[in-house]
């Protein structure tokens, strides 16, 4: 008999949910993480009394009532509504594209006027069979919205000019003909009071956790500890990149404490012109309606991912999905190892998706499904 039923590699949200449910089912787990903290990319750290989202803004939103009720076991959520604004050359626009945006752009007041303006622009500038992202976006919303609110931001995110990016990246752009600045359509939305780290702490209560532990450097000895492994790291790294590297986009964060109460008046401001190198500034106190005398801001810079960098966004184009298919086939033969989460499944997950996937994994692995 081995010491643990499950070795969970990764103390992020997926691993924490699995550990919590496995413990409830009477299983003994060991959770390890190569970082010096738990909670993965949803880790929040208190600075000047403010919960700072160390790895970018995380707003919890879902339409799945089961997931919402599940996560509310571990925290009380406030009523925060995600209403980002875009700054283009000093002009401020509401996101997503809605009647406030269209009024600022064209002075239109009614949905009918806005629809007419967009359709006019689409007819004038649309091309048959768009060959790149730029042509596709103009076909969807016309050049005004594209130039001010899509082009520069997208080019910074992907590290390439829009005319060089494939059209399939943008299948649709959200256009709303209401004066509603709520970014998400989900039924449930909010920020956990006191930060996300506390959620993961509660999920991991009663489970042994070891930090600063790299599974891949000592995989043989770790394998001896547990009957089964839940692996939430990079699937291609697990297999020593034997078919080559999967691609990601990475991020760099620049955080600053400011001697002022309110820097930008909103939690998230996107900078959509290409010449400004960061994509957005996050002012963390506004997630919890903070009244602290100081404020903390973070500038977010997209960048090319290189081995050793933190992988944030999988590049799910045809080339990478074909490569992932090869790794998935190896994973299916790996016996007592289950690959989960954003990196293990090479898939972009929102937090609610992560919880849902982890609960499904528990039911499939331990029982109940």
Secondary structure, DSSP 8 states (H G I E B T S, - for coil): --SEEEEEE--SHHHHHHHHHHHHTT--EEEEESSSSSSGGG-EEEETTEEEETTS---EEES-HHHHHHHTTS--B-------EEEETTEEEESSB-HHHHHHHH---SHHHHHHHHHHHHHHH--SS--SHHHHHHHHHHHHHIIIIIIHHHHHHHTS-GGGS-GGG-S---B--SS---S---SEEE-BTT-SHHHHHHHTTTSEEEES--GGGGHHHHHTTEEEEEE-S-HHHHTTTTT----EEEEEEEEEEESSS-SSSSSEEEE-STTSS-SEEEEGGGGGT---SSEEEEEEEEEE--TTS---EE--SHHHHHHHHHHHHHHHTSSSEEE-HHHHTT----HHHHHHHHHHHHHHHHS--
